[in-house]
Amino acid sequence: MRKLLLILFVTIITKQSVFTQMQARLVLPIGHTRSVNSAVFSSDNQLLLTTAGDNTARIWDIKRGKD
């Protein structure tokens, strides 16, 4: 029984260390990944709406320069 528990423990520890080493990292692109097709400012010129060839639309905060 001890041997079985030891094997189980070692297997779990090994799999956890391999999993943490192979864990994928999420990277979010900033902006569009293809060329911008159109851009329109809001009526107060605070926001910018852009559409692109990657089939996305983004609303940008002009002051911060971020979507």
C-alpha positions as CSV (number, residue, x, y, z in Angstrom):
1,M,0.0,0.0,0.0
2,R,2.8,2.4,0.8
3,K,4.5,1.7,-2.5
4,L,1.3,2.4,-4.4
5,L,0.8,5.7,-2.5
6,L,4.4,6.7,-3.2
7,I,4.0,5.9,-6.9
8,L,0.8,7.9,-7.1
9,F,2.3,10.8,-5.2
10,V,5.4,10.9,-7.6
11,T,3.1,10.6,-10.6
12,I,1.0,13.6,-9.5
13,I,4.0,15.7,-8.6
14,T,5.7,14.9,-12.0
15,K,2.5,15.7,-14.0
16,Q,2.0,19.0,-12.1
17,S,5.6,20.2,-12.8
18,V,5.3,19.2,-16.5
19,F,1.9,21.0,-16.7
20,T,3.2,24.2,-15.2
21,Q,6.2,24.2,-17.6
22,M,4.0,23.6,-20.6
23,Q,1.2,25.9,-19.6
24,A,0.2,28.2,-22.4
25,R,0.3,32.0,-22.0
26,L,-2.5,34.1,-23.2
27,V,-1.3,37.1,-25.2
28,L,-3.9,39.6,-26.3
29,P,-3.0,41.7,-29.3
30,I,-3.4,45.4,-28.9
31,G,-5.3,46.9,-31.8
32,H,-6.2,45.2,-35.0
33,T,-4.3,42.3,-36.5
34,R,-5.0,43.4,-40.1
35,S,-5.3,46.7,-41.9
36,V,-7.9,49.2,-40.8
37,N,-10.8,49.7,-43.2
38,S,-12.6,52.6,-41.7
39,A,-12.5,55.0,-38.8
40,V,-15.1,57.4,-37.4
41,F,-14.9,59.9,-34.5
42,S,-17.6,60.3,-31.9
43,S,-19.5,63.6,-31.9
44,D,-17.5,64.8,-28.9
45,N,-14.1,63.6,-30.5
46,Q,-13.3,61.6,-27.4
47,L,-13.7,58.1,-29.0
48,L,-12.8,56.6,-32.3
49,L,-14.5,53.6,-33.9
50,T,-12.3,51.5,-36.2
51,T,-13.1,48.4,-38.3
52,A,-10.5,46.2,-39.9
53,G,-9.8,43.3,-42.2
54,D,-9.6,40.9,-39.2
55,N,-13.4,41.3,-38.9
56,T,-13.2,43.3,-35.7
57,A,-14.4,46.7,-34.6
58,R,-12.7,48.6,-31.8
59,I,-13.6,51.7,-29.8
60,W,-10.6,53.7,-28.9
61,D,-10.2,56.3,-26.1
62,I,-8.4,59.1,-27.9
63,K,-6.8,60.5,-24.7
64,R,-5.4,57.2,-23.6
65,G,-4.7,55.8,-27.0
66,K,-6.1,52.4,-26.1
67,D,-9.2,50.4,-26.9
